[in-house]
Each structure stands twice: as C-alpha cells, then as structure tokens.
Amino acid sequence: MRVRSMNPFPSAEAKALPAVPPPAAAATGGSGGILGMLENMKKDDYILLGIIAALVFEGCDDYILLAALAYLYIMGIM
C-alpha cells in the first residue's frame, strides 16, 4: 500500500468548491401558511391525517400515539 502525503497549504490554482444551490422552496418562493402546507401534501400525509382522525373519532386515549403521529405528519409536510 502506498501512503501519500497531502499538502496542507494548497496552491492558488486550486479550484474553488461549487456553490451550493438554494433549497427548492426558497428558490420558487413557496407560499407560506396553511395554503403552502396543503399544496405540499403527499399521499402519505393524507394517510396519516386519516389515521389520526380515525383514532380521535373512535375515542383513543393513547395521547403519546397521537402526538407521535402528529409529529410525523408535521415533519412530513415541512
């Protein structure tokens, strides 16, 4: 195995790293608020809302489960 030493002081000719493009939402100027969240919803978000609604309407007492599902829903639309 050959070991190669790297130069700690790169020369001036070294290429600069490419610029990181802005996030897609910031570049398109996505709408904020409730309407923006509803536009970004996917199929799995609707499924989570359905599960949460079914549990609430059935009288679920497991608040930790409801909180975990709500957290997954909120993180999914952001």
Backbone as ProteinMPNN parsed JSONL, in Angstrom:
{"seq_chain_A": "MRVRSMNPFPSAEAKALPAVPPPAAAATGGSGGILGMLENMKKDDYILLGIIAALVFEGCDDYILLAALAYLYIMGIM", "coords_chain_A": {"N_chain_A": [[0.846, -1.16, 0.0], [0.529, 2.169, -0.826], [1.4, 5.178, 0.71], [0.375, 8.465, 0.663], [1.246, 11.836, 1.059], [-0.66, 14.683, 1.901], [-0.84, 18.064, 0.8], [-0.808, 20.621, 3.119], [-1.06, 23.288, 2.579], [-2.708, 24.481, 0.115], [-2.211, 25.306, -3.326], [-2.594, 28.425, -5.131], [-3.856, 27.917, -7.472], [-5.761, 26.059, -7.023], [-8.982, 24.724, -7.47], [-12.045, 26.314, -6.676], [-14.66, 25.258, -4.486], [-17.83, 24.189, -5.772], [-20.693, 26.342, -5.719], [-23.338, 25.945, -3.385], [-26.579, 25.114, -4.317], [-29.619, 26.993, -3.671], [-32.264, 25.918, -1.407], [-35.15, 24.181, -2.759], [-37.7, 25.178, -2.094], [-37.184, 27.779, -1.245], [-36.145, 28.854, -3.552], [-38.265, 28.822, -5.339], [-39.996, 30.457, -4.099], [-42.031, 29.581, -2.329], [-45.381, 29.507, -1.117], [-46.418, 30.576, 2.087], [-47.767, 29.548, 5.282], [-51.027, 28.072, 5.878], [-52.083, 27.409, 3.334], [-49.77, 26.926, 1.85], [-48.822, 24.647, 3.133], [-50.842, 22.828, 2.524], [-50.557, 22.618, -0.227], [-48.181, 21.228, -0.446], [-48.675, 18.678, 0.418], [-48.534, 15.129, 0.371], [-49.388, 11.745, -0.63], [-48.866, 10.072, 1.607], [-49.121, 11.872, 3.702], [-51.86, 12.412, 3.732], [-52.746, 9.892, 4.444], [-51.72, 9.655, 7.057], [-53.178, 11.747, 8.276], [-55.739, 10.66, 8.04], [-55.513, 8.387, 9.665], [-55.016, 9.598, 12.152], [-57.405, 11.075, 12.441], [-59.297, 8.976, 12.51], [-58.538, 7.658, 14.866], [-59.01, 9.677, 16.761], [-61.782, 10.139, 16.484], [-62.761, 7.678, 17.271], [-62.307, 7.727, 19.923], [-59.747, 7.481, 21.114], [-57.474, 6.992, 23.761], [-54.794, 7.068, 23.917], [-52.542, 9.243, 24.108], [-49.878, 9.615, 23.632], [-49.373, 8.116, 21.34], [-50.991, 9.55, 19.516], [-49.658, 12.012, 19.587], [-47.168, 11.269, 18.558], [-47.88, 10.469, 15.946], [-48.861, 12.918, 15.013], [-46.518, 14.416, 15.101], [-45.002, 13.073, 13.145], [-46.578, 13.675, 10.925], [-46.369, 16.509, 10.786], [-43.596, 16.833, 10.416], [-43.399, 15.625, 7.968], [-44.624, 17.345, 6.123], [-43.053, 19.516, 6.095]], "CA_chain_A": [[0.0, 0.0, 0.0], [1.336, 3.383, -0.941], [0.881, 6.285, 1.505], [0.669, 9.73, 0.003], [1.049, 12.972, 1.944], [-1.405, 15.778, 1.291], [-0.28, 19.379, 1.043], [-1.696, 21.388, 3.981], [-1.177, 24.635, 2.033], [-2.992, 24.323, -1.309], [-1.747, 26.399, -4.174], [-3.618, 29.387, -5.545], [-4.551, 27.386, -8.64], [-6.766, 25.073, -6.625], [-10.333, 25.125, -7.851], [-12.966, 26.564, -5.575], [-15.787, 24.335, -4.428], [-19.018, 24.769, -6.409], [-21.659, 26.935, -4.802], [-24.47, 25.084, -3.06], [-27.815, 25.773, -4.768], [-30.571, 27.216, -2.578], [-33.325, 24.906, -1.334], [-36.167, 24.338, -3.793], [-38.809, 26.008, -1.619], [-36.743, 29.164, -1.221], [-35.912, 29.293, -4.922], [-39.549, 29.029, -6.009], [-40.794, 31.401, -3.334], [-43.216, 28.845, -1.916], [-46.302, 30.255, -0.28], [-46.34, 30.158, 3.478], [-49.036, 29.376, 5.966], [-51.839, 26.865, 5.7], [-52.183, 27.066, 1.913], [-48.494, 26.351, 1.439], [-48.73, 23.281, 3.651], [-51.781, 21.977, 1.796], [-50.017, 22.393, -1.569], [-47.032, 20.324, -0.371], [-49.057, 17.388, 0.975], [-48.432, 13.959, -0.494], [-50.312, 10.665, -0.277], [-48.627, 9.581, 2.962], [-49.64, 12.854, 4.642], [-53.294, 12.179, 3.825], [-52.929, 8.648, 5.19], [-51.506, 9.966, 8.471], [-54.333, 12.512, 8.749], [-56.849, 9.726, 8.17], [-55.293, 7.555, 10.857], [-55.214, 10.461, 13.325], [-58.832, 11.373, 12.549], [-60.0, 7.76, 12.923], [-58.252, 7.413, 16.282], [-59.671, 10.695, 17.577], [-63.229, 9.923, 16.445], [-63.064, 6.445, 17.997], [-62.105, 7.971, 21.348], [-58.446, 6.945, 21.531], [-56.904, 7.614, 24.959], [-53.337, 6.968, 23.834], [-52.109, 10.558, 23.655], [-48.499, 9.51, 23.14], [-49.507, 7.672, 19.957], [-51.499, 10.674, 18.734], [-48.589, 13.008, 19.479], [-46.151, 10.744, 17.646], [-48.422, 10.557, 14.59], [-48.9, 14.343, 14.655], [-45.13, 14.817, 14.827], [-44.642, 12.525, 11.815], [-47.306, 14.453, 9.916], [-45.793, 17.857, 10.687], [-42.266, 16.734, 9.825], [-43.548, 15.191, 6.585], [-45.021, 18.429, 5.246], [-42.042, 20.588, 6.091]], "C_chain_A": [[0.897, 1.23, 0.0], [0.667, 4.503, -0.157], [1.313, 7.583, 0.846], [0.35, 10.874, 0.951], [0.293, 14.074, 1.201], [-0.773, 17.109, 1.679], [-1.235, 20.185, 1.923], [-1.912, 22.812, 3.483], [-1.439, 24.532, 0.537], [-2.539, 25.549, -2.103], [-2.92, 27.284, -4.591], [-4.407, 28.863, -6.737], [-5.65, 26.388, -8.278], [-8.157, 25.602, -6.961], [-11.193, 25.316, -6.61], [-14.099, 25.547, -5.632], [-16.998, 24.978, -5.104], [-19.991, 25.286, -5.365], [-22.831, 25.982, -4.598], [-25.74, 25.792, -3.523], [-28.788, 25.961, -3.606], [-31.622, 26.12, -2.552], [-34.434, 25.216, -2.334], [-37.292, 25.254, -3.345], [-38.42, 27.479, -1.625], [-36.566, 29.697, -2.638], [-37.226, 29.587, -5.641], [-40.424, 30.028, -5.277], [-42.095, 30.79, -2.879], [-44.087, 29.651, -0.972], [-46.253, 29.699, 1.141], [-47.724, 29.93, 4.045], [-49.734, 28.074, 5.627], [-51.904, 26.45, 4.232], [-50.892, 26.444, 1.389], [-48.329, 24.928, 1.919], [-49.653, 22.354, 2.882], [-51.288, 21.684, 0.379], [-48.907, 21.346, -1.563], [-47.399, 18.937, 0.143], [-48.984, 16.285, -0.075], [-49.388, 12.897, 0.031], [-50.114, 10.191, 1.159], [-49.109, 10.57, 4.02], [-51.151, 12.687, 4.823], [-53.592, 10.898, 4.616], [-52.75, 8.894, 6.685], [-52.669, 10.762, 9.038], [-55.545, 11.612, 8.941], [-56.727, 8.857, 9.398], [-55.533, 8.369, 12.119], [-56.697, 10.741, 13.528], [-59.611, 10.151, 13.029], [-59.771, 7.475, 14.405], [-58.973, 8.412, 17.178], [-61.176, 10.445, 17.623], [-63.651, 8.643, 17.163], [-62.843, 6.597, 19.496], [-60.814, 7.395, 21.882], [-57.92, 7.718, 22.743], [-55.379, 7.59, 24.949], [-52.781, 8.257, 23.244], [-50.672, 10.548, 23.147], [-48.511, 9.061, 21.682], [-49.981, 8.811, 19.061], [-50.427, 11.749, 18.546], [-47.499, 12.546, 18.515], [-46.618, 10.814, 16.198], [-48.493, 12.01, 14.118], [-47.504, 14.857, 14.33], [-44.684, 14.314, 13.456], [-45.329, 13.301, 10.702], [-46.665, 15.812, 9.704], [-44.411, 17.808, 10.044], [-42.351, 16.323, 8.349], [-43.907, 16.323, 5.638], [-44.024, 19.562, 5.235], [-40.894, 20.261, 5.201]], "O_chain_A": [[1.885, 1.308, 0.73], [-0.524, 4.752, -0.343], [2.485, 7.765, 0.516], [-0.707, 10.88, 1.582], [0.566, 14.36, 0.035], [-0.232, 17.247, 2.776], [-2.374, 20.418, 1.519], [-2.85, 23.479, 3.919], [-0.489, 24.497, -0.245], [-2.5, 26.668, -1.593], [-4.085, 26.922, -4.419], [-5.521, 29.324, -6.986], [-6.385, 25.93, -9.152], [-8.458, 26.778, -6.758], [-11.08, 24.579, -5.631], [-14.447, 25.044, -6.7], [-17.174, 26.193, -5.017], [-20.098, 24.737, -4.268], [-23.259, 25.299, -5.529], [-25.963, 26.948, -3.164], [-28.782, 25.173, -2.66], [-31.851, 25.459, -3.565], [-34.636, 26.371, -2.71], [-37.795, 26.039, -4.149], [-39.234, 28.335, -1.972], [-36.815, 30.876, -2.89], [-37.293, 30.502, -6.462], [-41.482, 30.409, -5.778], [-43.154, 31.401, -3.022], [-43.583, 30.391, -0.127], [-46.068, 28.5, 1.35], [-48.729, 30.103, 3.356], [-49.123, 27.113, 5.158], [-51.79, 25.264, 3.921], [-50.934, 25.528, 0.567], [-47.768, 24.089, 1.214], [-49.29, 21.209, 2.612], [-51.57, 20.615, -0.161], [-48.708, 20.651, -2.559], [-46.516, 18.093, 0.293], [-49.323, 16.484, -1.242], [-50.105, 13.115, 1.007], [-51.092, 9.933, 1.861], [-49.47, 10.159, 5.123], [-51.661, 12.806, 5.937], [-54.568, 10.834, 5.363], [-53.536, 8.4, 7.494], [-53.111, 10.497, 10.156], [-56.299, 11.783, 9.9], [-57.711, 8.612, 10.096], [-56.179, 7.893, 13.053], [-57.198, 10.659, 14.649], [-60.497, 10.281, 13.874], [-60.699, 7.094, 15.117], [-59.49, 8.043, 18.232], [-61.782, 10.53, 18.691], [-64.79, 8.541, 17.617], [-63.161, 5.687, 20.262], [-60.787, 6.871, 22.995], [-57.92, 8.949, 22.748], [-54.749, 8.056, 25.898], [-52.572, 8.358, 22.035], [-50.295, 11.382, 22.323], [-47.737, 9.573, 20.873], [-49.439, 9.018, 17.975], [-50.307, 12.327, 17.466], [-46.97, 13.346, 17.744], [-45.842, 11.177, 15.315], [-48.216, 12.298, 12.953], [-47.326, 15.639, 13.397], [-44.058, 15.052, 12.695], [-44.732, 13.556, 9.656], [-46.443, 16.224, 8.566], [-44.088, 18.655, 9.211], [-41.456, 16.648, 7.568], [-43.539, 16.278, 4.465], [-44.149, 20.484, 4.429], [-39.959, 21.053, 5.084]]}, "name": "protein", "num_of_chains": 1, "seq": "MRVRSMNPFPSAEAKALPAVPPPAAAATGGSGGILGMLENMKKDDYILLGIIAALVFEGCDDYILLAALAYLYIMGIM"}
